[in-house]
């Protein structure tokens, strides 16, 4: 039985450095909401326009996004989730056990930079909606040209930092409220602007069937011709794009930070809410909205920013969706950046590191070039961290199966893991080398890079001590894990257990918020299916703008009130 003295060392550790306690695990609904909100985001407006600029065809978009996003869900389910649930550690902490301080510090610095820039880009996107509302000119240079834009970025950024400070639960709660509304609004926006395209191409407000709908897409949205006037990307490229878009989080294992809270490994399937709704429905919807807004304004889709597109698709609700969609992604990534920073400066709390990283992120967000370069950033960031994910996968999943010792580097008290550092470096040379020589499509480079790094690390680790047995060290590790479990169980006895709010008022609030979403979809459906001619369409569209905004206000007020009432039940 562990003693008080045994617990003293554990109490000195930050909670983020320990495995997640059993009583703090979440069910699948938390992750469904979290991923839905993160991936139905402001970037979808950008990526929707990108597929148009890359010259994809309509059927390639539909099939490619479906296949690619299913592959992404399976990657989270069979690669990320099992390791996260087995260890209950974030990647930042787990990597330290297998690669030592030197590589961990380098890797965490890389992640602080990557996630700070991603968060900054999302804050900038949110600011485009606010600047549109206040008639501030679009920021087309790499630097800000209007001081009020900087003020808006600062205000938007403060909200992101404030929510990220409160950790996983706050991120999950905020995402849980936003996710249903975001999905409804992206779907509604496409329904509202599809008649504009149909009128422009077909002369009627609604395509007569599937074939005419595909023809409409080929003629006005995904034409198969890129922005340079040449044949665009095909089915394989669309599949690769969808699969590779989140390699940083699944093959790269960054989402161990989130999925370590999952009760079961199968909860990796909950990422399907983000992939199917966000990266499938929302990307397609964003393409339709962008093309429709371009027809109304008289510009090409690549000349519009998210604020323009959202306003013409959703009216004043469009401002809200760009702000909220930017927040949800920025908050999650700032939370990850704060974790990485805390792993570097482990003597400081995650809140303190998140504040510092958050302020730097806000400063970066003032420069619009970050937003305009988000897609290259995501792709290169994925290739940068995939070798590290391969190293962790090899150590955790492959080593026990081939008789190697997991955590051998920690058992030898190494602070510098030569196999890990060399494997990461060679993996980067291999991956970016394939890209330099144009051996294959850039979107698929993560696969051979991942396999190559696994092989190199396994061979090198075997030469440096992974083949050896460490019985005494293994026993110490087992005893330490038992102490951690006992410590967390004892600590849980003093913590207030959550109480579910089943009061009538809370139920009414939830029902009202649901009705607000249903009404919004019905209004969008009326615009799409009940607009016999252009005049009726414009009238229906204006009605949608007005009442959809009222529904938006009602939804957030009632949903947030229900959340607060539920939280009040858990205040001791």
TIDO-747404 format. One record per residue (C-alpha): residue number from 1; residue in three letters; x, y, z. Coordinates in steps of 0.2 Angstrom, whole numbers, padded with zeros to 4 digits, always signed. Each point is the difference from the previous one (the first is absolute). Example, Ala and Ser with C-alpha at 12.3 -4.5 7.8 and 13.67 -1.06 7.14 Angstrom:
2
     k     r      xx      yy      zz
     1   ALA   +0062   -0022   +0039
     2   SER   +0006   +0017   -0003
REM end
This chain:
572
     k     r      xx      yy      zz
     1   UNK   +0000   +0000   +0000
     2   UNK   +0008   +0017   -0005
     3   UNK   +0004   +0011   +0014
     4   UNK   -0002   +0019   +0002
     5   UNK   +0019   +0002   -0004
     6   UNK   -0003   -0010   -0016
     7   UNK   -0013   +0013   -0005
     8   UNK   +0011   +0015   +0003
     9   UNK   +0010   -0002   -0016
    10   UNK   -0016   -0001   -0010
    11   UNK   -0008   +0015   +0008
    12   UNK   +0015   +0010   -0006
    13   UNK   -0003   -0005   -0018
    14   UNK   -0012   +0011   -0011
    15   UNK   -0016   -0010   -0003
    16   UNK   +0003   +0001   -0019
    17   UNK   +0015   -0011   +0002
    18   UNK   -0009   -0014   +0008
    19   UNK   -0012   -0012   -0009
    20   UNK   -0018   +0005   +0000
    21   UNK   -0009   -0006   +0015
    22   UNK   -0014   -0012   -0002
    23   UNK   -0013   +0011   +0007
    24   UNK   +0004   +0014   -0012
    25   UNK   -0003   -0011   -0016
    26   UNK   -0014   +0006   -0012
    27   UNK   -0012   -0010   -0011
    28   UNK   -0001   +0001   -0019
    29   UNK   -0012   +0015   +0000
    30   UNK   +0013   +0011   +0006
    31   UNK   +0012   -0004   -0014
    32   UNK   -0014   +0000   -0013
    33   UNK   -0004   +0018   +0005
    34   UNK   +0018   +0005   +0001
    35   UNK   +0005   -0007   -0017
    36   UNK   -0015   +0007   -0008
    37   UNK   +0003   +0017   +0006
    38   UNK   +0019   +0000   -0004
    39   UNK   -0002   -0006   -0017
    40   UNK   -0016   +0010   -0005
    41   UNK   +0011   +0015   +0000
    42   UNK   +0005   +0016   -0008
    43   UNK   +0013   -0009   -0010
    44   UNK   -0014   -0009   -0009
    45   UNK   -0004   +0017   -0009
    46   UNK   +0018   +0000   -0006
    47   UNK   +0001   -0018   -0005
    48   UNK   -0016   +0001   -0009
    49   UNK   +0007   +0013   -0011
    50   UNK   +0016   -0009   -0002
    51   UNK   -0008   -0015   -0008
    52   UNK   -0007   +0012   -0013
    53   UNK   +0016   +0008   -0003
    54   UNK   +0009   -0017   -0002
    55   UNK   -0012   -0005   -0013
    56   UNK   -0009   -0016   +0007
    57   UNK   -0015   -0007   -0009
    58   UNK   -0017   -0002   +0010
    59   UNK   +0000   -0019   +0000
    60   UNK   +0018   +0000   +0006
    61   UNK   -0004   +0011   +0014
    62   UNK   -0015   -0010   +0006
    63   UNK   +0009   -0017   -0001
    64   UNK   +0017   +0006   +0004
    65   UNK   -0005   +0009   +0016
    66   UNK   -0011   -0015   +0005
    67   UNK   +0015   -0012   -0002
    68   UNK   +0013   +0011   +0007
    69   UNK   -0009   +0005   +0016
    70   UNK   -0005   -0018   +0003
    71   UNK   +0019   -0004   +0000
    72   UNK   +0003   +0014   +0012
    73   UNK   -0013   -0007   +0012
    74   UNK   +0008   -0017   -0001
    75   UNK   +0017   +0008   +0003
    76   UNK   -0005   +0008   +0016
    77   UNK   -0009   -0016   +0005
    78   UNK   +0014   -0013   -0003
    79   UNK   +0015   +0011   +0002
    80   UNK   -0003   +0014   +0013
    81   UNK   -0014   -0006   +0011
    82   UNK   +0008   -0016   +0006
    83   UNK   +0016   +0008   +0005
    84   UNK   -0009   +0014   +0009
    85   UNK   -0011   -0011   +0009
    86   UNK   +0014   -0013   +0005
    87   UNK   +0011   +0014   +0007
    88   UNK   -0012   +0014   +0005
    89   UNK   +0014   +0012   -0004
    90   UNK   +0001   +0014   -0012
    91   UNK   +0013   -0002   -0014
    92   UNK   +0011   +0013   +0008
    93   UNK   +0002   -0010   +0017
    94   UNK   +0000   -0017   -0008
    95   UNK   +0014   +0005   -0012
    96   UNK   +0011   +0005   +0014
    97   UNK   -0001   -0018   +0007
    98   UNK   +0006   -0007   -0016
    99   UNK   +0012   +0013   -0008
   100   UNK   +0007   +0010   +0015
   101   UNK   +0000   +0019   +0003
   102   UNK   +0010   +0006   -0015
   103   UNK   -0012   -0007   -0014
   104   UNK   -0015   +0004   +0011
   105   UNK   +0005   +0019   +0002
   106   UNK   +0003   +0001   -0019
   107   UNK   -0016   -0008   -0004
   108   UNK   -0010   +0010   +0012
   109   UNK   +0007   +0016   -0007
   110   UNK   -0005   -0005   -0017
   111   UNK   -0018   -0003   +0006
   112   UNK   -0001   +0016   +0009
   113   UNK   +0005   +0009   -0016
   114   UNK   -0012   -0010   -0011
   115   UNK   -0015   +0001   +0011
   116   UNK   +0003   +0018   +0004
   117   UNK   +0000   +0004   -0018
   118   UNK   -0016   -0010   -0004
   119   UNK   -0009   +0008   +0015
   120   UNK   +0006   +0017   -0007
   121   UNK   -0007   -0004   -0017
   122   UNK   -0017   -0004   +0007
   123   UNK   +0000   +0016   +0011
   124   UNK   +0004   +0009   -0016
   125   UNK   -0015   -0008   -0009
   126   UNK   -0012   +0004   +0014
   127   UNK   +0006   +0018   -0001
   128   UNK   -0005   +0001   -0019
   129   UNK   -0018   -0002   +0005
   130   UNK   +0001   +0014   +0013
   131   UNK   +0010   +0012   -0012
   132   UNK   -0014   -0003   -0013
   133   UNK   -0013   +0005   +0013
   134   UNK   +0009   +0016   +0004
   135   UNK   +0004   +0004   -0018
   136   UNK   +0019   -0002   +0003
   137   UNK   +0009   -0003   -0017
   138   UNK   +0006   -0018   -0004
   139   UNK   +0018   -0003   +0005
   140   UNK   +0009   -0006   -0016
   141   UNK   +0018   +0003   +0005
   142   UNK   +0011   -0011   +0011
   143   UNK   -0001   +0014   +0013
   144   UNK   -0015   +0009   +0008
   145   UNK   -0005   +0016   -0009
   146   UNK   -0013   +0006   +0013
   147   UNK   +0002   +0002   +0018
   148   UNK   -0018   -0004   +0004
   149   UNK   +0003   -0017   -0008
   150   UNK   +0014   -0003   +0013
   151   UNK   -0012   +0005   +0014
   152   UNK   -0013   -0012   -0007
   153   UNK   +0013   -0014   +0000
   154   UNK   +0005   +0004   +0018
   155   UNK   -0018   -0001   +0006
   156   UNK   -0004   -0016   -0010
   157   UNK   +0016   -0008   +0006
   158   UNK   -0003   +0004   +0019
   159   UNK   -0016   -0011   -0001
   160   UNK   +0010   -0014   -0007
   161   UNK   +0013   +0001   +0013
   162   UNK   -0013   +0002   +0014
   163   UNK   -0009   -0016   -0005
   164   UNK   +0016   -0010   -0003
   165   UNK   +0007   +0004   +0018
   166   UNK   -0013   -0011   +0008
   167   UNK   +0006   -0016   -0008
   168   UNK   -0008   -0015   -0008
   169   UNK   -0017   +0002   +0008
   170   UNK   -0003   +0018   -0005
   171   UNK   +0006   -0004   -0018
   172   UNK   -0012   -0015   -0001
   173   UNK   -0015   +0010   +0007
   174   UNK   +0003   +0015   -0012
   175   UNK   +0001   -0012   -0014
   176   UNK   -0015   -0010   +0005
   177   UNK   -0011   +0016   -0001
   178   UNK   +0007   +0006   -0016
   179   UNK   +0001   -0017   -0010
   180   UNK   -0019   -0002   -0004
   181   UNK   -0002   +0018   -0005
   182   UNK   +0015   +0000   -0011
   183   UNK   -0006   -0015   -0009
   184   UNK   -0017   +0007   -0003
   185   UNK   +0007   +0017   -0006
   186   UNK   +0012   -0008   -0012
   187   UNK   -0014   -0011   -0007
   188   UNK   -0012   +0015   -0001
   189   UNK   +0012   +0011   -0008
   190   UNK   +0002   -0012   -0015
   191   UNK   -0018   -0002   -0001
   192   UNK   -0003   +0019   -0001
   193   UNK   +0013   +0003   -0013
   194   UNK   -0002   -0015   -0011
   195   UNK   -0015   +0009   -0009
   196   UNK   +0011   +0014   -0005
   197   UNK   +0012   -0012   -0009
   198   UNK   -0015   -0009   -0008
   199   UNK   -0007   +0016   -0007
   200   UNK   +0016   +0006   -0007
   201   UNK   +0004   -0017   -0009
   202   UNK   -0017   -0008   -0002
   203   UNK   -0012   +0014   +0000
   204   UNK   -0010   -0008   +0013
   205   UNK   +0001   +0001   +0019
   206   UNK   +0002   -0019   +0003
   207   UNK   +0008   -0014   -0010
   208   UNK   -0013   -0013   -0006
   209   UNK   +0010   -0015   +0006
   210   UNK   +0017   -0008   +0004
   211   UNK   +0007   +0001   -0017
   212   UNK   -0004   +0019   -0002
   213   UNK   +0007   +0003   +0018
   214   UNK   +0016   -0008   -0005
   215   UNK   +0000   +0010   -0016
   216   UNK   -0003   +0016   +0010
   217   UNK   +0015   -0004   +0010
   218   UNK   +0011   -0004   -0015
   219   UNK   -0005   +0017   -0008
   220   UNK   +0000   +0012   +0014
   221   UNK   +0010   -0007   +0015
   222   UNK   +0012   -0015   -0002
   223   UNK   +0003   +0002   -0019
   224   UNK   +0016   -0011   -0002
   225   UNK   +0010   +0016   -0005
   226   UNK   +0011   +0008   +0013
   227   UNK   +0003   +0018   +0002
   228   UNK   +0014   +0000   -0013
   229   UNK   -0012   -0006   -0013
   230   UNK   +0008   -0018   +0000
   231   UNK   -0007   -0017   +0004
   232   UNK   -0002   -0002   +0019
   233   UNK   +0002   -0013   +0013
   234   UNK   -0008   -0017   -0001
   235   UNK   -0008   -0013   +0011
   236   UNK   +0016   -0006   +0008
   237   UNK   +0006   +0017   +0004
   238   UNK   -0017   +0004   +0009
   239   UNK   +0001   -0016   +0010
   240   UNK   +0018   +0004   +0005
   241   UNK   -0004   +0018   +0004
   242   UNK   -0015   -0006   +0012
   243   UNK   +0011   -0013   +0008
   244   UNK   +0016   +0010   +0002
   245   UNK   -0009   +0016   +0006
   246   UNK   +0001   -0006   +0018
   247   UNK   +0015   -0011   +0000
   248   UNK   +0008   +0011   +0013
   249   UNK   -0014   -0006   +0012
   250   UNK   -0002   -0019   -0004
   251   UNK   +0016   -0007   -0008
   252   UNK   +0009   +0014   +0009
   253   UNK   -0009   -0006   +0017
   254   UNK   -0003   +0018   +0006
   255   UNK   -0017   -0004   +0004
   256   UNK   +0006   -0012   +0014
   257   UNK   -0003   +0016   +0010
   258   UNK   -0019   -0001   -0003
   259   UNK   -0003   -0019   -0002
   260   UNK   +0009   -0004   +0016
   261   UNK   -0016   +0005   +0009
   262   UNK   -0010   -0013   -0010
   263   UNK   -0008   -0014   +0010
   264   UNK   +0003   -0012   -0015
   265   UNK   +0012   -0002   -0015
   266   UNK   -0015   -0001   -0012
   267   UNK   -0004   +0018   +0004
   268   UNK   +0012   +0005   -0014
   269   UNK   -0015   -0003   -0011
   270   UNK   -0008   +0016   +0008
   271   UNK   +0012   +0009   -0011
   272   UNK   -0012   -0004   -0014
   273   UNK   -0011   +0015   +0006
   274   UNK   +0014   +0011   -0005
   275   UNK   +0005   -0009   -0016
   276   UNK   -0018   -0004   -0007
   277   UNK   -0008   +0017   +0005
   278   UNK   +0015   +0011   +0000
   279   UNK   +0012   -0006   -0014
   280   UNK   -0014   -0008   -0011
   281   UNK   -0016   +0010   +0002
   282   UNK   +0008   +0016   +0005
   283   UNK   +0013   +0000   -0014
   284   UNK   -0013   -0003   -0013
   285   UNK   -0011   +0013   +0008
   286   UNK   +0014   +0012   +0000
   287   UNK   +0003   -0002   -0018
   288   UNK   -0018   +0003   -0004
   289   UNK   -0001   +0015   +0011
   290   UNK   +0016   +0007   -0007
   291   UNK   -0006   -0002   -0018
   292   UNK   -0017   +0007   +0004
   293   UNK   +0007   +0015   +0009
   294   UNK   +0012   +0003   -0015
   295   UNK   -0015   +0001   -0012
   296   UNK   -0009   +0012   +0011
   297   UNK   +0016   +0012   +0003
   298   UNK   +0006   -0003   -0018
   299   UNK   +0017   -0006   +0005
   300   UNK   +0009   -0017   -0001
   301   UNK   -0001   -0011   +0016
   302   UNK   +0019   +0001   +0003
   303   UNK   -0002   +0019   +0002
   304   UNK   -0012   -0001   +0015
   305   UNK   +0004   -0002   +0018
   306   UNK   -0010   -0010   +0012
   307   UNK   -0010   +0016   +0006
   308   UNK   -0006   +0003   -0017
   309   UNK   -0006   -0018   -0003
   310   UNK   -0008   -0002   +0016
   311   UNK   -0010   +0017   -0001
   312   UNK   -0008   -0004   -0017
   313   UNK   -0004   -0018   +0006
   314   UNK   -0006   +0003   +0017
   315   UNK   -0003   +0019   +0003
   316   UNK   +0005   +0006   +0017
   317   UNK   +0001   -0018   +0006
   318   UNK   +0014   -0001   -0012
   319   UNK   +0011   +0011   +0011
   320   UNK   -0004   -0011   +0014
   321   UNK   +0005   -0016   -0009
   322   UNK   +0017   +0007   -0005
   323   UNK   +0004   +0006   +0017
   324   UNK   -0006   -0016   +0009
   325   UNK   +0008   -0011   -0013
   326   UNK   +0016   +0008   +0002
   327   UNK   -0001   +0000   +0019
   328   UNK   -0004   -0019   +0001
   329   UNK   +0016   -0004   -0010
   330   UNK   +0011   +0013   +0008
   331   UNK   -0005   -0005   +0018
   332   UNK   +0004   -0019   -0003
   333   UNK   +0017   +0004   -0008
   334   UNK   +0005   +0013   +0013
   335   UNK   -0004   -0013   +0013
   336   UNK   +0012   -0012   -0009
   337   UNK   +0013   +0014   -0001
   338   UNK   -0002   +0003   +0018
   339   UNK   +0003   -0018   +0004
   340   UNK   +0015   +0000   -0010
   341   UNK   +0007   +0015   +0008
   342   UNK   -0004   -0007   +0017
   343   UNK   +0010   -0015   -0004
   344   UNK   +0015   +0011   -0004
   345   UNK   -0002   +0011   +0015
   346   UNK   -0006   -0013   +0012
   347   UNK   +0003   +0010   +0015
   348   UNK   -0014   +0012   -0006
   349   UNK   -0019   -0004   +0000
   350   UNK   -0009   -0004   -0017
   351   UNK   -0010   +0016   +0003
   352   UNK   +0015   +0011   +0001
   353   UNK   +0008   -0007   -0015
   354   UNK   -0016   +0001   -0010
   355   UNK   -0002   +0019   +0005
   356   UNK   +0018   +0003   -0007
   357   UNK   -0003   -0010   -0015
   358   UNK   -0017   +0008   -0003
   359   UNK   +0007   +0017   +0000
   360   UNK   +0013   -0004   -0012
   361   UNK   -0013   -0009   -0011
   362   UNK   -0011   +0016   +0000
   363   UNK   +0015   +0010   -0006
   364   UNK   +0003   -0012   -0014
   365   UNK   -0019   +0001   -0004
   366   UNK   +0002   +0018   -0004
   367   UNK   +0009   -0005   -0016
   368   UNK   -0012   -0006   -0014
   369   UNK   +0013   -0010   -0009
   370   UNK   -0002   -0014   +0013
   371   UNK   -0018   -0002   -0005
   372   UNK   +0004   +0000   -0019
   373   UNK   +0014   -0013   +0002
   374   UNK   -0010   -0012   +0012
   375   UNK   -0001   -0015   -0012
   376   UNK   +0019   -0001   -0004
   377   UNK   +0003   +0002   +0019
   378   UNK   -0012   -0015   +0004
   379   UNK   +0008   -0011   -0013
   380   UNK   +0018   +0003   +0004
   381   UNK   -0004   -0001   +0019
   382   UNK   -0007   -0017   -0003
   383   UNK   +0015   -0006   -0009
   384   UNK   +0011   +0008   +0014
   385   UNK   -0008   -0010   +0014
   386   UNK   -0005   -0016   -0008
   387   UNK   +0018   -0008   +0003
   388   UNK   -0002   +0003   +0018
   389   UNK   -0017   -0008   +0000
   390   UNK   +0009   -0015   -0008
   391   UNK   +0013   -0001   +0013
   392   UNK   -0014   +0000   +0014
   393   UNK   -0010   -0013   -0010
   394   UNK   +0015   -0011   -0002
   395   UNK   +0005   +0001   +0018
   396   UNK   -0018   -0003   +0007
   397   UNK   -0008   -0012   -0013
   398   UNK   +0015   -0009   -0008
   399   UNK   +0013   -0002   +0013
   400   UNK   -0010   -0012   +0011
   401   UNK   -0005   -0011   -0014
   402   UNK   +0018   -0003   -0006
   403   UNK   +0008   -0002   +0017
   404   UNK   +0007   +0017   +0002
   405   UNK   -0002   +0010   +0017
   406   UNK   -0012   +0015   +0000
   407   UNK   +0007   +0015   +0009
   408   UNK   +0018   -0007   -0001
   409   UNK   +0007   +0018   -0001
   410   UNK   -0008   +0005   +0016
   411   UNK   +0006   -0016   +0008
   412   UNK   +0018   +0005   -0005
   413   UNK   -0003   +0017   +0007
   414   UNK   +0005   +0008   -0017
   415   UNK   -0004   +0018   -0003
   416   UNK   +0005   -0001   -0018
   417   UNK   -0007   -0014   -0011
   418   UNK   +0012   -0001   -0015
   419   UNK   -0012   -0012   -0009
   420   UNK   -0015   +0012   +0002
   421   UNK   +0009   +0015   -0005
   422   UNK   +0009   -0008   -0015
   423   UNK   -0017   -0009   -0005
   424   UNK   -0009   +0017   +0000
   425   UNK   +0014   +0008   -0010
   426   UNK   +0001   -0013   -0013
   427   UNK   -0019   -0001   -0001
   428   UNK   -0001   +0018   -0004
   429   UNK   +0014   -0001   -0013
   430   UNK   -0009   -0015   -0008
   431   UNK   -0017   +0008   +0000
   432   UNK   +0005   +0017   -0006
   433   UNK   +0012   -0008   -0012
   434   UNK   -0014   -0010   -0008
   435   UNK   -0009   +0017   -0002
   436   UNK   +0015   +0009   -0007
   437   UNK   +0002   -0014   -0014
   438   UNK   -0019   +0000   -0003
   439   UNK   +0000   -0019   +0002
   440   UNK   -0018   +0000   +0005
   441   UNK   -0015   +0011   +0004
   442   UNK   +0004   +0011   +0015
   443   UNK   -0016   -0005   +0009
   444   UNK   +0006   -0018   +0002
   445   UNK   +0018   +0003   +0005
   446   UNK   -0005   -0003   +0019
   447   UNK   -0002   -0019   -0004
   448   UNK   +0017   -0005   -0006
   449   UNK   +0008   +0013   +0012
   450   UNK   -0009   -0009   +0015
   451   UNK   +0005   -0017   -0006
   452   UNK   +0018   +0005   -0003
   453   UNK   +0001   +0008   +0017
   454   UNK   -0007   -0015   +0009
   455   UNK   +0013   -0012   -0008
   456   UNK   +0015   +0012   +0003
   457   UNK   -0005   +0002   +0019
   458   UNK   -0003   -0018   +0003
   459   UNK   +0017   -0005   -0008
   460   UNK   +0009   +0014   +0010
   461   UNK   -0009   -0003   +0016
   462   UNK   +0005   -0018   +0000
   463   UNK   +0018   +0005   -0002
   464   UNK   -0001   +0012   +0014
   465   UNK   -0008   -0011   +0014
   466   UNK   -0018   -0003   -0005
   467   UNK   +0004   -0019   -0002
   468   UNK   +0005   -0001   +0018
   469   UNK   -0011   -0005   +0015
   470   UNK   -0002   +0011   +0015
   471   UNK   -0009   -0010   +0013
   472   UNK   +0004   +0012   +0015
   473   UNK   -0004   +0015   -0009
   474   UNK   -0017   -0008   -0006
   475   UNK   -0004   -0004   +0017
   476   UNK   +0003   +0018   +0006
   477   UNK   -0011   +0006   -0014
   478   UNK   -0014   -0012   +0005
   479   UNK   +0001   +0006   +0018
   480   UNK   +0000   +0018   -0005
   481   UNK   -0016   -0002   -0011
   482   UNK   -0008   -0009   +0015
   483   UNK   +0004   +0015   +0011
   484   UNK   -0007   +0012   -0013
   485   UNK   -0016   -0010   -0001
   486   UNK   -0002   +0000   +0019
   487   UNK   +0005   +0018   +0002
   488   UNK   -0013   +0005   -0013
   489   UNK   -0014   -0011   +0008
   490   UNK   +0003   +0007   +0017
   491   UNK   +0000   +0018   -0008
   492   UNK   -0016   -0004   -0009
   493   UNK   -0009   -0003   +0017
   494   UNK   +0002   +0018   +0004
   495   UNK   -0006   +0007   -0016
   496   UNK   -0018   +0004   -0004
   497   UNK   -0008   -0013   -0012
   498   UNK   -0010   +0008   -0014
   499   UNK   -0019   +0000   +0002
   500   UNK   -0011   -0001   -0016
   501   UNK   -0012   +0015   -0001
   502   UNK   -0018   -0008   -0003
   503   UNK   -0010   +0015   +0005
   504   UNK   -0015   +0005   -0010
   505   UNK   +0007   +0017   -0004
   506   UNK   +0016   -0007   -0007
   507   UNK   -0010   -0012   -0011
   508   UNK   -0010   +0014   -0007
   509   UNK   +0016   +0010   -0004
   510   UNK   +0007   -0014   -0009
   511   UNK   -0016   -0003   -0010
   512   UNK   -0001   +0018   -0005
   513   UNK   +0018   +0000   -0006
   514   UNK   -0004   -0015   -0010
   515   UNK   -0015   +0008   -0008
   516   UNK   +0010   +0015   -0004
   517   UNK   +0011   -0011   -0011
   518   UNK   -0014   -0009   -0008
   519   UNK   -0009   +0016   -0005
   520   UNK   +0017   +0006   -0008
   521   UNK   +0001   -0015   -0010
   522   UNK   -0019   +0001   -0005
   523   UNK   +0003   +0018   -0005
   524   UNK   +0015   -0005   -0011
   525   UNK   -0010   -0014   -0008
   526   UNK   -0014   +0013   -0004
   527   UNK   +0013   +0011   -0009
   528   UNK   +0006   -0016   -0010
   529   UNK   -0016   -0009   -0004
   530   UNK   -0013   +0014   +0000
   531   UNK   +0008   +0013   -0011
   532   UNK   -0010   -0001   -0016
   533   UNK   +0009   +0015   -0008
   534   UNK   +0014   +0013   +0004
   535   UNK   -0012   +0012   +0008
   536   UNK   -0007   -0013   +0012
   537   UNK   +0018   -0006   +0003
   538   UNK   +0006   +0017   +0006
   539   UNK   -0015   +0002   +0011
   540   UNK   +0002   -0017   +0008
   541   UNK   +0019   +0003   +0002
   542   UNK   -0003   +0017   +0009
   543   UNK   -0013   -0009   +0012
   544   UNK   +0013   -0013   +0003
   545   UNK   +0014   +0013   +0004
   546   UNK   -0012   +0008   +0013
   547   UNK   -0007   -0015   +0009
   548   UNK   +0016   -0010   -0001
   549   UNK   +0009   +0013   +0010
   550   UNK   -0014   +0000   +0013
   551   UNK   +0001   -0019   +0001
   552   UNK   +0019   +0002   +0002
   553   UNK   -0002   +0012   +0015
   554   UNK   -0014   -0011   +0008
   555   UNK   +0011   -0016   -0003
   556   UNK   +0016   +0007   +0009
   557   UNK   -0010   +0008   +0014
   558   UNK   -0010   -0016   +0004
   559   UNK   +0014   -0012   -0003
   560   UNK   +0012   +0010   +0011
   561   UNK   -0013   +0002   +0014
   562   UNK   -0003   -0019   +0000
   563   UNK   +0019   -0002   +0002
   564   UNK   +0001   +0012   +0014
   565   UNK   -0014   -0008   +0009
   566   UNK   +0009   -0017   -0002
   567   UNK   +0016   +0007   +0007
   568   UNK   -0009   +0008   +0015
   569   UNK   -0005   -0017   +0005
   570   UNK   +0018   -0005   +0001
   571   UNK   +0006   +0014   +0011
   572   UNK   +0002   -0006   +0018
REM end
